[in-house]
Amino acid sequence: ARVGGNSEPRTGRACGCAELTTGRAGDGWAGTQNPELCVRAGAQNSEPVGWWPMRVLITGAGGLVGRALERHYRARSEVFALGHGDLDITNETAVRDVVAAIAPDLLFNCAVVGVDDCEIDPALAHAINVAGPGYLARAAAHSGARMVHFSTNYVFDGERSDEGFYETGDRAEAVNVYGRTKLEGERHVLSECAGSWVIRTSWVFGEGKESFLATAPGKLREGRLVTAIDDTFASATWVEDLVTRVIAILETDSHGVFHIVNQGVCSYAEFADEAAAILGLSDDDRNRLIVRKSESLMQREARRPRWTPMTCDHSQRTGLEPLRTWQEALRAYIEGEVH
């Protein structure tokens, strides 16, 4: 599916109700179940700590981040996890009606279009990355909900001469359609929904995502070749650390733009090397299985910025400690640690 964050609709699963049927865009609540009746068994029996949303709406819920958010919130909240088949976020009427019907305390937007697909179809990129988030933010503000919108390190051009890490206040100037539309989407959310959060993250990996970072450890364990780019660098982020830090930030009630990444910087090749070391592969096996290539040889549709590691400066100003290193997070991922 081209819409990467919301390609697997799973409405109803999050709150234990019967499966919802998909309605036509603009029909309002897209299903046969009344949202007021979709109460998860046990969701009202846990005592929240600090501010905790009792009703959570996740759009783009079929992707890696959306599934992780659902998993973390479902024990103590009533969760509505909507994929693209359940809510077309590019239809303003449908967005307004669904948000009004659910009346969430907190809305997460995880919908996204892949980097190369954005370059191929800029109109789709604008619809999903710009217009849709704006509609969601407007609907959230109208219903009194708080909103979290996920963005990317690719809002930066990667041309820093000092090879420092990007901070939230640094000039954002993207080099591809994906980055430009994600940046414009950030601005729509912040302007439409006061007190919202924009979460920029980078190279997110976790179970169930068909990306290089997510699949390389498993392929190496099985003795399969992996092709790893060795001249593009960014921060890597384990989805479990991303989601737990998002929750911590929400409890501080500090709003605006945040960077959330594991500490450090790596290339895909360095990530693969570290995975091989954690798996205990010999140097010979590592050199045989990891095929190193330059980004210029990959012939991808969209240009990638060369250097986009980020620092979590806003989080630290709110009193939160830096996340663990990407190497420690990768080890936890490989060893099956889940919060």
C-alpha positions in Angstrom: 0.0 0.0 0.0 1.3 3.4 -0.9 -0.1 5.1 2.2 2.4 3.7 4.6 1.0 4.6 8.0 -2.6 3.5 7.5 -2.7 0.6 5.1 -4.2 -2.0 7.5 -7.5 -1.0 9.0 -8.2 -2.5 12.4 -11.2 -0.6 13.8 -12.9 -2.3 16.6 -9.9 -4.4 17.8 -8.6 -1.6 20.0 -11.8 -1.4 22.1 -13.0 -5.0 22.0 -16.2 -4.2 20.1 -17.6 -5.9 17.1 -15.8 -5.2 13.8 -16.8 -1.9 12.3 -17.8 -1.7 8.7 -16.4 1.0 6.5 -18.7 3.8 5.4 -18.4 6.1 2.4 -16.2 9.2 2.9 -18.5 12.0 4.3 -21.0 9.7 5.9 -19.8 10.6 9.4 -18.9 7.7 11.7 -17.8 4.9 9.3 -19.3 1.9 10.9 -22.3 0.1 12.4 -21.2 0.4 16.0 -22.0 3.5 18.1 -18.6 4.8 19.4 -20.3 5.5 22.7 -20.8 1.8 23.2 -17.2 0.7 22.3 -15.8 0.4 25.8 -12.9 -1.9 26.3 -13.3 -4.5 29.0 -11.1 -3.4 31.9 -10.3 0.0 30.5 -12.1 1.8 33.3 -10.6 -0.3 36.1 -7.0 1.1 36.0 -6.1 4.2 37.9 -4.3 6.7 35.6 -1.2 8.4 36.7 -1.1 12.2 36.1 -3.0 13.3 33.0 -4.2 10.2 31.1 -6.6 10.4 28.1 -9.7 8.2 28.6 -10.6 8.2 24.9 -7.8 8.0 22.3 -8.2 8.2 18.5 -5.4 7.0 16.3 -5.4 7.7 12.6 -3.0 5.8 10.4 -3.3 3.0 13.0 -2.1 0.2 10.7 1.5 1.3 10.7 4.3 0.6 13.1 3.9 3.7 15.3 0.1 3.4 15.4 0.1 -0.2 16.5 2.6 0.6 19.2 0.5 3.5 20.5 -2.6 1.2 20.5 -0.7 -1.4 22.5 0.5 1.1 25.1 -2.8 2.9 25.6 -5.3 0.1 25.4 -4.9 -1.1 29.0 -6.1 2.2 30.5 -8.0 4.0 27.7 -10.8 3.5 25.3 -8.9 3.3 22.0 -10.2 3.9 18.5 -7.6 2.7 16.0 -8.6 3.8 12.5 -6.8 2.8 9.3 -7.2 4.4 5.9 -10.1 2.1 5.1 -11.9 3.4 8.2 -11.2 7.1 7.8 -10.0 9.0 4.8 -8.2 11.9 6.5 -8.2 13.8 3.2 -12.0 14.2 3.4 -12.7 17.1 5.7 -16.3 16.3 6.2 -15.6 12.7 7.2 -12.8 13.8 9.6 -15.1 16.4 11.2 -17.9 13.9 11.7 -15.8 11.0 13.0 -13.9 13.2 15.5 -17.1 14.7 16.7 -18.7 11.2 17.1 -15.8 9.8 19.0 -15.0 12.9 21.0 -11.5 11.8 21.9 -9.4 13.4 24.7 -6.3 12.8 22.6 -5.8 12.3 18.8 -2.7 10.8 17.3 -2.0 11.2 13.6 0.3 8.5 12.3 -0.8 8.6 8.6 2.0 9.0 6.1 3.1 8.5 2.5 6.4 6.8 1.8 9.4 9.0 0.8 9.7 7.7 -2.8 5.9 7.6 -3.3 5.7 11.3 -2.4 8.2 12.1 -5.1 6.1 10.1 -7.6 2.8 11.6 -6.6 3.2 15.0 -5.0 -0.6 15.5 -5.0 -1.1 12.4 -2.8 1.8 13.6 -0.6 0.1 17.0 -0.1 -3.3 15.3 0.6 -1.9 12.9 3.3 0.9 15.0 4.8 -0.5 18.5 4.6 -4.3 18.7 4.1 -5.2 15.7 6.2 -3.3 16.8 9.3 -4.8 20.2 9.0 -8.3 18.8 8.9 -7.6 16.6 11.9 -6.1 19.5 13.9 -9.1 21.7 13.1 -11.5 18.9 14.2 -9.5 18.2 17.3 -9.6 21.9 18.3 -13.3 22.1 17.7 -14.0 19.0 19.9 -11.6 20.1 22.6 -9.1 17.3 22.0 -5.3 17.4 22.2 -3.4 16.3 19.1 -0.1 14.6 18.5 1.3 14.7 14.9 4.3 12.7 13.8 6.9 14.2 11.5 10.5 13.5 10.4 14.2 14.3 10.3 13.7 14.8 6.6 12.5 18.3 7.2 16.2 19.2 7.3 18.5 19.4 4.3 21.4 17.5 5.8 23.9 20.1 4.6 25.4 21.1 8.0 29.1 21.9 7.6 29.9 21.2 11.2 28.1 17.7 11.3 26.4 18.7 14.5 23.0 17.3 15.5 19.9 19.2 14.5 17.9 20.9 17.3 14.2 21.8 17.2 15.0 25.5 16.5 17.3 24.9 13.6 16.2 26.0 10.1 14.1 23.4 8.4 14.6 23.2 4.6 13.8 19.9 3.0 15.3 18.4 -0.1 12.5 16.2 -1.2 8.7 16.3 -1.5 8.3 14.1 1.5 10.2 16.4 3.8 8.6 19.6 2.3 5.1 18.3 2.8 5.8 16.9 6.3 7.1 20.4 7.2 4.0 22.1 5.8 1.9 19.6 7.7 3.6 20.5 11.0 2.7 24.1 10.4 -0.9 23.3 9.7 -1.2 21.3 12.9 0.4 23.9 15.1 -1.7 26.7 13.7 -5.0 24.9 13.7 -4.8 23.2 17.2 -3.4 25.3 20.0 -1.4 23.2 22.5 -0.7 20.4 20.1 2.5 18.4 19.8 4.7 17.8 16.7 7.0 14.8 17.2 9.9 14.6 14.8 11.5 11.2 14.8 13.9 9.3 12.5 14.6 5.9 11.1 12.0 4.2 13.3 12.4 0.4 13.6 10.4 -2.3 15.3 8.6 -5.6 14.9 6.3 -5.8 11.8 7.8 -3.1 9.6 9.2 -4.1 6.3 12.1 -1.6 6.4 15.9 -2.1 6.3 16.3 -1.2 10.0 13.5 -3.5 11.1 14.4 -6.5 9.0 18.2 -6.4 8.8 18.8 -8.2 12.2 16.5 -11.1 11.2 18.1 -11.5 7.8 21.6 -11.5 9.3 20.5 -14.1 11.9 19.2 -16.3 9.0 22.5 -15.9 7.1 20.9 -13.7 4.3 22.5 -10.9 2.5 21.6 -7.3 3.4 22.4 -4.2 1.2 23.4 -1.3 3.5 24.0 2.3 2.6 27.2 3.5 4.1 27.2 7.3 3.3 23.9 8.6 4.7 23.6 9.2 8.4 20.8 9.9 10.8 19.4 9.0 14.3 17.8 5.6 14.7 14.8 5.1 16.9 13.2 2.0 18.4 9.4 2.4 18.3 9.0 1.2 21.9 11.3 4.0 23.1 9.5 6.5 20.8 6.1 5.8 22.2 7.1 5.7 25.9 8.8 9.0 25.5 5.8 10.5 23.7 3.7 9.5 26.7 6.2 11.1 29.1 6.2 14.3 27.2 2.4 14.5 27.2 2.5 14.2 31.0 4.7 17.3 31.2 2.1 19.3 29.4 4.9 21.1 27.4 3.7 21.7 23.9 5.2 22.4 20.5 7.9 20.7 18.4 9.9 17.8 19.9 12.6 15.5 18.6 12.4 11.9 19.8 15.3 9.7 18.8 17.7 7.3 20.5 21.1 8.8 21.2 23.8 8.7 18.6 24.1 8.6 14.8 24.7 5.8 12.3 24.5 4.8 8.7 22.6 1.8 7.6 25.9 -0.1 7.3 26.9 0.8 10.9 23.4 -0.3 12.1 23.9 -3.6 10.3 27.4 -4.0 11.7 26.1 -3.5 15.2 23.3 -6.0 14.7 25.9 -8.5 13.5 28.0 -7.9 16.6 25.0 -8.3 18.9 24.1 -11.6 17.1 27.6 -12.9 17.6 28.5 -13.2 13.9 32.1 -13.6 13.0 34.0 -10.9 11.1 34.0 -13.1 8.1 30.3 -13.7 8.2 29.6 -10.0 8.7 31.7 -9.0 5.8 30.1 -11.6 3.6 26.5 -10.8 4.5 26.6 -7.0 4.6 26.9 -5.5 1.1 27.9 -1.8 1.4 26.6 0.7 -1.1 26.6 4.4 -1.7 23.2 6.2 -1.7 24.0 7.4 -5.2 23.9 3.8 -6.5 20.5 3.0 -5.0 18.6 4.8 -7.8 15.7 5.8 -5.6 13.0 8.3 -6.7 13.6 10.8 -3.9 16.9 12.4 -2.9 17.9 11.6 0.8 19.6 14.2 2.9 23.1 13.1 3.8 23.3 14.0 7.5 20.2 14.4 9.7 20.8 13.2 13.2 18.7 15.1 15.8 19.1 16.0 19.4 16.2 15.9 21.9 16.8 19.4 23.2 13.1 20.3 23.9 12.7 17.1 25.9 15.8 17.8 28.0 14.5 21.3 28.7 11.4 19.8 30.2 13.5 17.7 32.6 13.5 14.4 30.7 16.7 12.4 30.5 18.0 11.5 27.0 16.9 8.2 25.6 19.3 5.3 25.6 21.7 4.9 22.7 20.6 3.4 19.4 23.0 0.5 20.1 21.3 -0.3 23.4 17.9 0.0 21.8 18.9 -2.3 18.9 20.1 -4.9 21.4 16.7 -4.7 23.3 14.9 -5.1 19.9 17.0 -8.1 18.9 16.6 -9.7 22.4 12.8 -9.2 22.3 12.4 -6.6 25.0 9.0 -5.0 24.9 7.7 -2.6 27.5 
